[in-house]
Amino acid sequence: MKREGWFAPYVSSYFWRFLLIVLLGALTVFSASSLMYTSGFLISKASIPPENILMIYVPIVGVRAFGTSRAVIHYVERLVGHDTILRILSKMRQRLYRILEPQALFLSSRFRTGDILGMLADDIEYLQNVYLRTVFPAVISLIIYAAAVIAIGTFDVRFAALVGLYILVLVAVLPLISLLVTQKRQREVKQARNRLYQKLTDAVLGMSDWMISGRQGQFVETYEADERAVARTDAGLRRWARIRMFLGQSVVGLGVLSMIWWAGGEFAKGVIPGTLIAAFALVVFPVADAFLPVSEAIEKIPQYRNSLERLGGVEERPPGLAAGDASVGGDSGHADWHPSAAGGLDVNSAHLGKGRAVSSEPIGSAAAGLRGSDTGYSANGAVPGLPDAAAPSSRLADISIRDAGYRYGKDGEWSVRDLTLDIPQGKKIAIIGRSGAGKSTLLKMIQGGLAPTAGLVTINGRAAASYGDRIPSIISVLNQRPHLFDTTVANNIRLGDPDASEEQIAQAGAMAKLGDMIDLLPAGYDTRVREAGQRFSGGERQRIALARILLQNTPVVLLDEPTVGLDPRTERELLSTIFAAMEGKTLIWVTHHLVGAERMDEVIFMENGRVEMRGTHAELMASEPRYRRLYELDRPGYAAQRATSAN
C-alpha cells in the first residue's frame, strides 16, 4: 500500500484556506505597493502648485486607505495562515502518535528518547514551515512576478522583459545558488542538532549518575564543545545569508536605478508625467520584498528532506512487527472483543480520553467505606461493581502457543524457539530465566506486538497479532515502571476505563489496598501525583497502576517484573495484593525472583529461548536441583529452615 505523504493530504483538506492565504498575501503586497506608488505621486505632486486641490486630495485619501488596508490585510493573512498551520501541526502530531502507538513495545529498542523528542519538537516544526516559509512565499512571489511584468508591459514590453530578468534572478537564480551552497551545511546542522537532542536527553535521564560520579563537569564540557561545533557551521550559514541578502539587495538597487532611468526616458518622451517617476521608483521596494524571502525558503529544503527521511523511517515497521489491523473481522467461535477505551491523557484539562473530569469533591471517604469484605472477585472472575463484569462465557481468553519462535532479522539469533504452551482462562504461570532468555519476546508475541517468525500464537483460536488495537480489552500489563501522568490519582486510575464512575475508581483503589494512602492525601483521589508520580514511593506507584488494571478488567494480566526495585517486605505485600485481586484471571508473571512461585499453577524456566524446565513449584523443587538452588539463593532463610527441619 502506498504510504501517505506528509504534505499532499493537507493541501487537499485545506485547499480553500490555502487559496485564501495566498490571495491575502498577494493583496498585502498590492496594498504596500499601492501605498508606495501613491506616496511617491503625492510627494511629487505636492512639490508643484496644484491646479486643483483635488489633484492632491485624492492621493492623500489613497495613502491613508492603502496604509490602513496593508496593515489589516497583513494581520488577517497572518491570522488565517497561523490558524491553518496550527491545525495542520495538530494533525501531524496526532498522525505521528498513531504511527508510534503500535510500536509502543519497541520504541526503546528502535529509537532513543532524544530521537522521539526531536521528531515531536523539531521535525514536525520543520514540516509546518514548509507552508509558512516556503510554499506560500513562493506562490505569492510567482503571482506578483506575473502581475509586475504584465503591469510594466502595458507601458513598455522591452523594459518589462528586463524587469522580468531582474525578478528571475531573485526568484530562481539566487535561490538555486543558495541551495547548492548551503544544502550540505543545512543537513549537517539538522543532524547535529538531532544528536544534541539525544545527548542532552540521555544526560537529563542520567543526571543523578553524572552527579554521583562527579563527572558533571565533563558532560558540560563535551556538550558545550558539540554546541560550538554546531554554532560554527551555523555561523557559516549566517555569513552566506548576509552575502545572499547583499546580492539580492544589489539586484533590487539595480532595479530601482533601471526604473528611474526608464521612467525618466518615458517622461522625456511625454508618455508619462514627471510626477510618476518617484511613484515608479518607490514601488520597486515593496514588490522586491515579495521576492527576497524566496532564497531563504528554498535553502531550507535539505532540512525538510532530512525531517521527512526521519519520519519515513518511523513509519517503516521492523520485521515481524504486527500490523495491528483493527479491521480484521472476528472469527466464529470466539468472543467479539472491543477495544479498551483507555485513550490518551489530557494533562492540561485533567481529562482522560473521553472520560469526565474528576469531581472536586473529596472521595477518600468512599474508598475507606469499601474496605473489608468487598475486596474480592466474584466466582465468575468479575469485579463486583466494576465495569464490564460479564459472564465467563464472554470473558474467556484461552491462549495457545504452538512451536512458536521469533528472531530479530533474517539471520539473527532465535530469541524464542520451539515453544509450545497452553494457557487456558484462569491459569497462573510464572516465567523465569536470566536476562536475554526470551521472556520479553514471548510476552510481546502474546500481546500481538510481534508476529512469530515460526509457529503460532493464538487467543481463542485466532492469531494474537491480528487483534490489533483490540488487545487492550483482552490483556492488561503491569510492568516494572508504570508511568503516572501529572494529573490526579483518580485520573491516573481512570486510564483503565475513561467512563468509570468515582465509586468504581474508589473500589478499584480499595482492592489495590490504596485506602490508607488515599486517606493521608490532602485531597484524596483528587490529589495530583506530580510529574512521573514523584509524590509516591515505588510500591505506591505500582498499587495505583494495579488499580488502573483492575478498572480495565481484562481476562488476562501480564506481570512484567512489577516488584523490581522494591524492598522485600513491600514486594511480598504487593504480590499478595496482586494475587488476591486477580483471582479468576489469567496471570502470566515474568520474574527473576521466585518469591510467590509456590502460588502459581505452573513455573516455566527459559534458557536461550527454549523451555528448560516446567512444572509446579513443588514438582520442580522435588525433581530439579538447579531450580531448588535458585529458590534457596532467592530465599536464604529457606535453606536454613530446611536444614533445621531435617535435624
C-alpha positions as CSV (number, residue, x, y, z in Angstrom):
1,M,0.0,0.0,0.0
2,K,1.3,3.4,-0.9
3,R,2.5,5.4,2.1
4,E,0.6,8.6,2.7
5,G,2.7,11.7,2.3
6,W,3.2,14.4,4.9
7,F,2.2,17.3,2.5
8,A,-0.4,16.3,-0.1
9,P,-3.2,15.3,2.3
10,Y,-3.2,18.7,4.0
11,V,-3.2,20.6,0.6
12,S,-6.4,18.8,-0.4
13,S,-8.0,19.2,3.0
14,Y,-7.2,22.9,3.4
15,F,-7.2,23.9,-0.3
16,W,-9.6,26.8,0.1
17,R,-7.8,28.1,3.2
18,F,-4.5,27.9,1.3
19,L,-6.0,29.8,-1.6
20,L,-7.3,32.5,0.8
21,I,-3.9,32.8,2.5
22,V,-2.2,33.2,-0.9
23,L,-4.7,35.8,-2.1
24,L,-4.4,37.7,1.2
25,G,-0.6,37.6,0.9
26,A,-0.8,38.9,-2.7
27,L,-3.2,41.6,-1.6
28,T,-0.8,42.6,1.2
29,V,1.9,43.2,-1.4
30,F,-0.5,45.0,-3.7
31,S,-1.6,47.3,-0.8
32,A,2.1,48.0,0.1
33,S,2.9,48.7,-3.5
34,S,-0.1,51.0,-3.9
35,L,0.9,52.8,-0.8
36,M,4.4,53.5,-2.0
37,Y,3.1,54.4,-5.5
38,T,0.5,56.9,-4.3
39,S,3.0,58.3,-1.7
40,G,5.6,58.9,-4.5
41,F,3.0,60.5,-6.7
42,L,1.7,62.7,-3.7
43,I,5.2,63.9,-2.8
44,S,6.0,64.8,-6.4
45,K,2.6,66.4,-7.0
46,A,2.7,68.4,-3.7
47,S,6.1,69.9,-4.8
48,I,4.5,71.9,-7.6
49,P,1.5,74.2,-7.3
50,P,-1.6,72.0,-8.0
51,E,-4.2,73.2,-10.5
52,N,-6.9,71.9,-8.2
53,I,-6.9,70.8,-4.6
54,L,-8.5,67.5,-5.7
55,M,-5.2,66.7,-7.5
56,I,-3.6,66.0,-4.1
57,Y,-6.6,65.3,-2.0
58,V,-7.3,62.0,-3.8
59,P,-3.7,60.7,-3.4
60,I,-3.9,61.7,0.3
61,V,-7.0,59.6,0.8
62,G,-5.3,56.8,-1.2
63,V,-2.3,56.9,1.1
64,R,-4.5,56.6,4.1
65,A,-6.6,53.9,2.6
66,F,-3.7,51.7,1.4
67,G,-1.7,52.3,4.6
68,T,-4.6,51.0,6.7
69,S,-5.6,48.2,4.3
70,R,-2.0,46.9,4.2
71,A,-1.9,46.5,8.0
72,V,-5.4,45.0,8.2
73,I,-4.9,42.6,5.3
74,H,-1.5,41.5,6.6
75,Y,-3.0,40.9,10.0
76,V,-5.8,38.8,8.6
77,E,-3.3,36.9,6.4
78,R,-1.2,36.0,9.5
79,L,-4.3,35.1,11.5
80,V,-5.7,32.8,8.8
81,G,-2.3,31.4,8.0
82,H,-1.2,30.5,11.5
83,D,-4.7,29.2,12.4
84,T,-4.5,26.8,9.4
85,I,-0.9,25.8,10.1
86,L,-1.6,25.1,13.8
87,R,-4.5,22.9,12.7
88,I,-2.1,21.0,10.3
89,L,0.5,20.8,13.1
90,S,-2.0,19.2,15.4
91,K,-3.0,16.7,12.8
92,M,0.7,15.9,12.0
93,R,1.4,15.3,15.7
94,Q,-1.7,13.1,16.0
95,R,-0.5,11.2,13.0
96,L,3.0,10.7,14.4
97,Y,1.4,9.5,17.6
98,R,-0.7,7.0,15.7
99,I,2.4,5.8,13.9
100,L,4.3,5.4,17.2
101,E,1.5,3.9,19.2
102,P,1.5,0.4,17.6
103,Q,5.3,0.3,18.2
104,A,5.0,1.2,21.9
105,L,6.5,-2.1,22.9
106,F,9.6,-1.5,20.7
107,L,10.2,2.2,21.0
108,S,13.0,1.8,23.5
109,S,14.8,-0.7,21.2
110,R,14.2,1.2,17.9
111,F,14.6,4.8,19.0
112,R,16.4,6.8,21.6
113,T,14.3,9.1,23.7
114,G,16.1,12.1,22.1
115,D,15.0,10.9,18.7
116,I,11.4,10.9,19.7
117,L,11.6,14.3,21.2
118,G,13.5,15.5,18.2
119,M,10.7,14.3,15.9
120,L,8.0,15.9,18.0
121,A,9.7,19.2,18.7
122,D,11.9,19.6,15.6
123,D,10.9,17.6,12.6
124,I,7.2,18.4,12.8
125,E,8.0,22.1,13.3
126,Y,10.1,22.0,10.1
127,L,7.3,20.5,8.2
128,Q,4.9,23.2,9.2
129,N,7.5,25.7,8.0
130,V,7.2,24.2,4.5
131,Y,3.9,26.0,4.2
132,L,4.6,29.2,6.1
133,R,8.1,29.9,4.8
134,T,8.4,28.1,1.5
135,V,5.1,27.2,-0.2
136,F,3.1,30.4,0.5
137,P,6.0,32.9,-0.1
138,A,6.9,31.0,-3.4
139,V,3.4,31.1,-4.7
140,I,2.8,34.7,-3.8
141,S,6.1,35.7,-5.4
142,L,5.1,34.0,-8.7
143,I,1.7,35.9,-8.6
144,I,3.5,39.2,-8.0
145,Y,6.1,38.3,-10.7
146,A,3.4,37.8,-13.3
147,A,1.5,40.9,-12.2
148,A,4.6,43.1,-12.2
149,V,5.7,42.0,-15.7
150,I,2.2,42.5,-17.1
151,A,1.9,45.9,-15.5
152,I,5.2,47.2,-16.9
153,G,4.4,45.5,-20.2
154,T,1.4,47.8,-20.7
155,F,3.9,50.7,-20.9
156,D,7.0,49.1,-22.5
157,V,7.4,45.4,-23.5
158,R,11.2,45.6,-23.7
159,F,11.6,47.1,-20.3
160,A,9.1,44.5,-18.9
161,A,11.4,41.8,-20.2
162,L,14.3,43.5,-18.3
163,V,12.3,43.7,-15.1
164,G,11.3,40.0,-15.6
165,L,15.0,39.2,-15.9
166,Y,15.8,41.0,-12.6
167,I,13.0,39.2,-10.8
168,L,14.1,35.9,-12.3
169,V,17.5,36.4,-10.6
170,L,15.7,36.9,-7.3
171,V,13.2,34.0,-7.5
172,A,15.2,31.4,-9.4
173,V,18.9,32.0,-9.9
174,L,19.8,33.3,-6.4
175,P,17.7,30.6,-4.6
176,L,19.3,27.9,-6.8
177,I,22.8,29.2,-6.0
178,S,21.9,29.4,-2.3
179,L,20.6,25.8,-2.3
180,L,23.8,24.5,-3.9
181,V,26.0,26.4,-1.5
182,T,24.1,25.6,1.7
183,Q,22.4,22.2,1.3
184,K,25.3,20.2,2.8
185,R,25.7,22.5,5.8
186,Q,21.9,22.7,6.3
187,R,21.8,18.9,6.6
188,E,24.8,18.9,8.9
189,V,23.2,21.4,11.2
190,K,20.0,19.5,11.3
191,Q,21.7,16.2,12.0
192,A,24.0,17.7,14.6
193,R,21.0,19.3,16.4
194,N,19.3,15.9,16.4
195,R,22.4,14.4,18.1
196,L,22.4,17.2,20.6
197,Y,18.8,16.3,21.4
198,Q,19.8,12.7,22.0
199,K,22.8,13.6,24.1
200,L,21.0,16.2,26.3
201,T,18.0,13.9,26.8
202,D,20.3,11.0,27.8
203,A,22.2,13.2,30.2
204,V,19.0,14.5,31.8
205,L,17.7,11.0,32.3
206,G,21.0,10.0,33.9
207,M,21.7,13.3,35.7
208,S,21.9,11.7,39.2
209,D,24.5,9.3,37.9
210,W,26.6,12.1,36.5
211,M,26.4,13.9,39.9
212,I,27.2,10.8,41.9
213,S,30.2,10.0,39.7
214,G,31.4,13.6,40.0
215,R,31.7,13.9,36.2
216,Q,29.0,16.5,35.6
217,G,31.7,19.0,34.6
218,Q,33.0,16.6,31.9
219,F,29.5,16.3,30.4
220,V,29.0,20.1,30.4
221,E,32.4,20.5,28.7
222,T,31.8,17.9,26.0
223,Y,28.2,19.2,25.4
224,E,29.5,22.8,25.0
225,A,32.1,21.6,22.6
226,D,29.4,20.0,20.5
227,E,27.3,23.1,20.7
228,R,30.3,25.2,19.5
229,A,30.8,22.9,16.5
230,V,27.2,23.3,15.5
231,A,27.5,27.1,16.1
232,R,30.5,27.2,13.7
233,T,28.5,25.6,11.0
234,D,25.6,27.8,11.8
235,A,27.8,30.9,11.6
236,G,28.9,29.8,8.1
237,L,25.2,29.7,7.1
238,R,24.6,33.1,8.6
239,R,27.6,34.6,6.7
240,W,26.2,33.2,3.5
241,A,22.8,34.6,4.4
242,R,24.4,38.1,4.7
243,I,26.1,37.7,1.4
244,R,22.9,36.4,-0.2
245,M,21.0,39.4,1.2
246,F,23.6,41.8,-0.1
247,L,23.4,40.2,-3.6
248,G,19.6,40.4,-3.5
249,Q,19.6,44.0,-2.4
250,S,22.1,44.8,-5.1
251,V,19.7,43.4,-7.7
252,V,16.9,45.5,-6.1
253,G,19.1,48.6,-6.2
254,L,19.9,47.9,-9.8
255,G,16.2,47.5,-10.5
256,V,15.4,50.9,-8.8
257,L,18.1,52.6,-10.9
258,S,16.7,51.0,-14.0
259,M,13.2,52.1,-13.1
260,I,14.3,55.7,-12.6
261,W,16.2,55.6,-15.9
262,W,13.2,54.1,-17.7
263,A,10.7,56.5,-16.1
264,G,12.9,59.5,-16.9
265,G,13.1,58.4,-20.5
266,E,9.3,57.9,-20.7
267,F,8.8,61.4,-19.2
268,A,11.2,62.9,-21.7
269,K,9.1,61.2,-24.5
270,G,6.0,62.7,-23.0
271,V,4.5,59.3,-22.3
272,I,4.1,59.8,-18.5
273,P,4.0,62.9,-16.4
274,G,7.1,63.7,-14.2
275,T,5.1,63.1,-11.0
276,L,5.1,59.4,-11.7
277,I,8.9,59.0,-11.8
278,A,9.1,58.8,-7.9
279,A,6.0,56.6,-7.9
280,F,7.5,54.1,-10.2
281,A,10.8,54.1,-8.3
282,L,9.3,53.7,-4.9
283,V,7.0,50.8,-5.9
284,V,10.1,48.6,-6.5
285,F,10.8,48.3,-2.8
286,P,7.5,46.6,-1.6
287,V,7.4,44.4,-4.7
288,A,11.0,43.3,-4.1
289,D,10.0,42.3,-0.5
290,A,7.9,39.5,-2.0
291,F,10.9,38.1,-3.8
292,L,13.8,38.3,-1.4
293,P,12.5,35.6,1.1
294,V,12.4,33.0,-1.7
295,S,16.1,32.2,-1.5
296,E,15.9,31.6,2.3
297,A,12.8,29.4,1.7
298,I,14.4,27.3,-0.9
299,E,17.6,26.7,1.0
300,K,15.6,25.1,3.8
301,I,14.7,22.2,1.5
302,P,17.6,19.9,2.8
303,Q,16.3,20.3,6.3
304,Y,12.7,19.4,5.2
305,R,14.1,16.4,3.4
306,N,16.0,15.2,6.4
307,S,12.9,15.5,8.6
308,L,10.9,13.5,6.0
309,E,13.5,10.8,6.0
310,R,13.4,10.5,9.8
311,L,9.6,10.4,9.8
312,G,9.7,7.9,6.9
313,G,12.0,5.7,9.0
314,V,9.5,5.8,11.9
315,E,6.7,4.6,9.5
316,E,8.7,1.6,8.5
317,R,7.9,-1.3,10.8
318,P,10.6,-3.6,12.0
319,P,10.5,-7.1,10.6
320,G,7.9,-9.2,12.4
321,L,6.1,-6.3,14.0
322,A,2.4,-7.0,13.9
323,A,0.4,-4.8,11.6
324,G,-2.2,-4.1,14.3
325,D,-5.0,-4.1,11.8
326,A,-8.1,-3.4,13.9
327,S,-10.3,-4.1,10.9
328,V,-9.8,-7.8,11.0
329,G,-13.2,-9.4,11.4
330,G,-14.0,-11.7,14.3
331,D,-13.8,-15.4,13.7
332,S,-16.7,-17.6,14.6
333,G,-16.5,-19.5,17.8
334,H,-14.7,-16.8,19.9
335,A,-15.5,-13.6,21.6
336,D,-16.1,-10.4,19.7
337,W,-13.6,-8.2,21.6
338,H,-13.9,-4.5,21.7
339,P,-11.1,-2.1,22.1
340,S,-10.5,-0.6,25.6
341,A,-11.5,3.0,25.9
342,A,-8.2,3.8,27.6
343,G,-7.5,6.8,25.4
344,G,-4.8,9.5,25.8
345,L,-4.4,11.6,28.9
346,D,-5.0,15.3,28.6
347,V,-2.9,16.6,31.4
348,N,-3.8,20.2,31.0
349,S,-7.6,19.7,31.3
350,A,-7.2,16.8,33.7
351,H,-9.4,14.6,31.4
352,L,-8.7,11.0,30.4
353,G,-9.6,10.3,26.8
354,K,-13.4,10.8,26.6
355,G,-13.9,10.4,30.3
356,R,-15.2,13.0,32.6
357,A,-13.1,15.3,34.7
358,V,-12.7,14.2,38.3
359,S,-15.1,15.9,40.7
360,S,-13.6,18.4,43.0
361,E,-15.4,16.8,45.9
362,P,-13.1,14.6,48.1
363,I,-13.8,10.9,47.6
364,G,-11.3,9.4,50.0
365,S,-14.2,8.5,52.3
366,A,-15.8,6.4,49.5
367,A,-12.6,4.4,49.3
368,A,-12.5,3.9,53.0
369,G,-16.0,2.6,53.1
370,L,-15.1,-0.1,50.6
371,R,-12.5,-1.8,52.7
372,G,-13.2,-5.1,54.3
373,S,-15.3,-7.8,52.7
374,D,-15.9,-6.1,49.3
375,T,-12.3,-6.6,48.1
376,G,-12.5,-9.8,46.0
377,Y,-13.8,-11.1,42.7
378,S,-17.0,-13.0,42.4
379,A,-17.0,-16.6,41.4
380,N,-17.1,-15.8,37.7
381,G,-13.9,-13.8,37.8
382,A,-15.5,-10.4,37.5
383,V,-15.1,-7.5,39.9
384,P,-18.3,-6.6,41.7
385,G,-19.4,-3.1,40.7
386,L,-16.6,-2.5,38.2
387,P,-17.4,-2.1,34.5
388,D,-17.7,-4.9,32.1
389,A,-18.3,-7.5,34.7
390,A,-19.6,-10.0,32.2
391,A,-20.2,-13.7,32.5
392,P,-17.3,-16.1,31.9
393,S,-18.5,-17.2,28.5
394,S,-17.9,-13.7,27.1
395,R,-14.7,-13.0,29.1
396,L,-12.7,-16.1,28.2
397,A,-9.2,-15.8,26.7
398,D,-7.6,-19.1,26.0
399,I,-4.0,-18.6,24.9
400,S,-2.3,-21.3,22.8
401,I,1.4,-21.3,21.7
402,R,2.4,-23.9,19.1
403,D,6.0,-24.5,18.1
404,A,6.4,-20.7,18.2
405,G,9.7,-19.0,17.5
406,Y,11.0,-15.5,16.9
407,R,14.2,-13.9,15.8
408,Y,15.1,-10.3,15.1
409,G,16.3,-10.2,11.4
410,K,16.6,-12.9,8.9
411,D,20.0,-14.1,10.1
412,G,19.6,-13.2,13.8
413,E,19.7,-15.4,16.8
414,W,16.4,-17.0,17.8
415,S,15.1,-15.1,20.8
416,V,12.4,-17.7,21.3
417,R,12.2,-21.1,19.5
418,D,10.2,-24.3,19.5
419,L,7.9,-23.1,22.3
420,T,4.6,-24.9,22.9
421,L,2.4,-23.8,25.8
422,D,-1.4,-23.8,26.6
423,I,-2.7,-21.1,29.0
424,P,-6.4,-21.6,29.5
425,Q,-8.5,-18.9,31.1
426,G,-7.7,-18.5,34.8
427,K,-4.3,-20.3,34.8
428,K,-1.4,-18.7,36.6
429,I,2.1,-19.3,35.3
430,A,5.4,-17.9,36.2
431,I,8.1,-17.4,33.6
432,I,11.6,-17.2,34.9
433,G,15.1,-17.0,33.4
434,R,18.1,-14.8,33.2
435,S,18.2,-11.6,31.1
436,G,18.1,-12.4,27.3
437,A,16.4,-15.8,27.8
438,G,13.5,-14.7,25.6
439,K,10.9,-13.8,28.3
440,S,10.2,-10.3,27.0
441,T,9.9,-11.5,23.4
442,L,7.4,-14.2,24.5
443,L,5.3,-11.5,26.2
444,K,5.3,-9.4,23.0
445,M,4.1,-12.3,21.0
446,I,1.3,-13.0,23.4
447,Q,0.3,-9.3,23.3
448,G,0.3,-9.4,19.5
449,G,3.1,-6.9,19.2
450,L,5.3,-9.4,17.4
451,A,4.1,-11.9,14.9
452,P,6.0,-15.2,15.4
453,T,8.7,-16.0,12.8
454,A,7.7,-19.6,13.1
455,G,4.7,-21.4,14.6
456,L,1.5,-19.9,16.0
457,V,0.4,-17.7,19.0
458,T,-3.4,-17.6,19.2
459,I,-6.0,-16.2,21.5
460,N,-9.3,-18.2,21.3
461,G,-8.1,-19.8,18.1
462,R,-7.2,-16.5,16.4
463,A,-3.7,-15.1,15.8
464,A,-2.8,-12.7,18.6
465,A,-1.2,-10.3,16.1
466,S,-4.5,-9.9,14.2
467,Y,-6.3,-8.4,17.2
468,G,-4.6,-5.1,16.7
469,D,-5.9,-2.3,19.0
470,R,-8.5,-4.8,20.5
471,I,-5.7,-6.3,22.6
472,P,-6.2,-3.9,25.5
473,S,-9.6,-5.3,26.1
474,I,-8.1,-8.8,26.4
475,I,-4.7,-8.2,28.0
476,S,-3.5,-5.6,30.5
477,V,0.1,-5.2,31.7
478,L,1.7,-4.3,35.0
479,N,5.3,-3.6,34.2
480,Q,8.4,-2.6,36.2
481,R,7.9,1.2,35.9
482,P,4.3,2.1,35.1
483,H,4.0,5.7,34.1
484,L,1.9,8.1,36.2
485,F,0.8,11.2,34.4
486,D,1.0,14.7,36.1
487,T,-2.7,14.8,37.0
488,T,-4.8,13.4,39.8
489,V,-4.7,10.0,41.3
490,A,-8.2,9.3,40.1
491,N,-7.4,10.4,36.5
492,N,-4.4,8.0,36.5
493,I,-6.6,5.1,37.6
494,R,-9.3,6.2,35.1
495,L,-6.9,5.4,32.3
496,G,-8.2,1.8,32.7
497,D,-11.7,3.0,31.8
498,P,-12.4,6.6,30.9
499,D,-16.2,6.1,31.6
500,A,-15.7,4.8,35.1
501,S,-17.6,6.5,37.9
502,E,-15.9,7.8,41.1
503,E,-17.3,4.9,43.0
504,Q,-15.8,2.4,40.6
505,I,-12.4,4.2,40.9
506,A,-12.6,4.2,44.6
507,Q,-13.5,0.5,44.7
508,A,-10.6,-0.4,42.4
509,G,-8.3,1.7,44.7
510,A,-9.6,-0.2,47.7
511,M,-8.9,-3.5,46.1
512,A,-5.4,-2.4,45.3
513,K,-5.0,-1.6,49.0
514,L,-4.7,2.2,48.4
515,G,-7.2,3.1,51.1
516,D,-4.7,4.1,53.8
517,M,-2.6,6.1,51.4
518,I,-5.6,7.9,50.0
519,D,-6.8,8.9,53.5
520,L,-3.4,10.6,54.1
521,L,-3.5,12.7,50.8
522,P,-4.7,16.3,51.1
523,A,-7.4,15.9,48.5
524,G,-7.9,12.2,48.4
525,Y,-8.3,10.9,44.9
526,D,-8.2,14.5,43.6
527,T,-4.6,14.9,44.7
528,R,-2.1,15.4,41.9
529,V,0.6,12.8,41.6
530,R,3.2,15.3,40.3
531,E,5.4,14.6,37.3
532,A,6.1,10.8,36.8
533,G,4.4,10.1,40.2
534,Q,7.1,11.7,42.3
535,R,4.8,12.1,45.2
536,F,4.7,8.4,45.8
537,S,7.1,5.5,46.6
538,G,7.7,2.7,44.1
539,G,5.3,0.4,45.8
540,E,2.6,3.1,45.9
541,R,3.0,3.8,42.2
542,Q,2.6,0.1,41.5
543,R,-0.6,0.0,43.5
544,I,-2.0,2.9,41.6
545,A,-1.1,1.1,38.3
546,L,-2.7,-2.1,39.8
547,A,-6.0,-0.1,40.4
548,R,-5.8,1.0,36.8
549,I,-5.6,-2.6,35.6
550,L,-8.4,-3.7,37.9
551,L,-10.6,-1.0,36.4
552,Q,-9.6,-2.1,32.9
553,N,-10.8,-5.6,33.9
554,T,-9.3,-7.8,31.3
555,P,-9.4,-11.6,31.5
556,V,-5.5,-11.8,31.1
557,V,-2.9,-9.8,33.0
558,L,0.8,-9.8,32.3
559,L,3.1,-9.1,35.2
560,D,6.4,-7.9,33.8
561,E,8.6,-7.9,36.9
562,P,6.4,-5.4,38.8
563,T,8.4,-5.8,42.0
564,V,11.8,-4.9,40.6
565,G,13.5,-2.3,42.9
566,L,11.1,-2.8,45.8
567,D,12.3,-3.9,49.2
568,P,11.5,-7.5,50.2
569,R,8.6,-6.5,52.6
570,T,7.0,-4.2,50.0
571,E,7.5,-6.9,47.3
572,R,5.7,-9.6,49.4
573,E,2.8,-7.2,50.3
574,L,2.4,-6.1,46.7
575,L,2.4,-9.7,45.4
576,S,-0.1,-10.7,48.0
577,T,-2.4,-7.9,46.9
578,I,-2.0,-8.8,43.2
579,F,-2.7,-12.5,43.7
580,A,-5.8,-11.7,45.8
581,A,-7.2,-9.1,43.5
582,M,-6.5,-11.2,40.3
583,E,-8.5,-14.2,41.4
584,G,-10.2,-15.7,38.4
585,K,-8.0,-14.0,35.8
586,T,-5.2,-15.5,33.8
587,L,-1.8,-14.4,35.2
588,I,1.4,-14.5,33.2
589,W,4.2,-13.4,35.6
590,V,7.7,-12.8,34.3
591,T,10.2,-12.5,37.1
592,H,13.8,-13.0,38.2
593,H,12.6,-13.7,41.8
594,L,10.9,-16.9,43.0
595,V,9.1,-15.3,45.9
596,G,5.5,-16.3,45.4
597,A,6.2,-19.0,42.9
598,E,4.5,-21.6,45.1
599,R,1.2,-19.8,44.4
600,M,1.4,-20.3,40.6
601,D,-0.2,-23.2,38.7
602,E,3.0,-23.7,36.7
603,V,6.5,-22.4,36.6
604,I,8.4,-22.3,33.3
605,F,12.2,-21.8,33.3
606,M,13.6,-20.4,30.0
607,E,17.1,-20.5,28.7
608,N,18.4,-19.4,25.3
609,G,14.8,-19.0,24.0
610,R,13.8,-22.6,25.0
611,V,11.9,-24.0,27.9
612,E,14.5,-25.9,30.0
613,M,12.2,-26.8,33.0
614,R,8.5,-26.7,33.6
615,G,6.1,-27.9,36.3
616,T,4.5,-26.8,39.5
617,H,6.7,-25.3,42.2
618,A,6.5,-28.4,44.3
619,E,7.4,-30.7,41.3
620,L,10.4,-28.6,40.3
621,M,11.6,-28.4,44.0
622,A,11.5,-32.2,44.1
623,S,13.0,-33.1,40.7
624,E,15.2,-30.2,39.6
625,P,18.3,-29.5,41.7
626,R,19.0,-26.3,39.7
627,Y,15.6,-24.9,40.4
628,R,16.0,-25.8,44.1
629,R,19.3,-24.0,44.3
630,L,17.8,-20.9,42.6
631,Y,15.0,-20.9,45.1
632,E,17.4,-21.2,48.0
633,L,19.5,-18.4,46.7
634,D,16.4,-16.2,46.3
635,R,15.2,-17.0,49.8
636,P,18.3,-17.5,52.0
637,G,16.2,-18.3,55.1
638,Y,14.6,-21.3,53.3
639,A,17.8,-23.4,53.2
640,A,18.4,-22.8,56.9
641,Q,14.8,-23.6,57.8
642,R,15.0,-26.8,55.7
643,A,18.2,-27.9,57.4
644,T,16.7,-27.3,60.8
645,S,13.6,-29.3,59.9
646,A,15.8,-32.2,58.7
647,N,17.7,-32.3,62.0
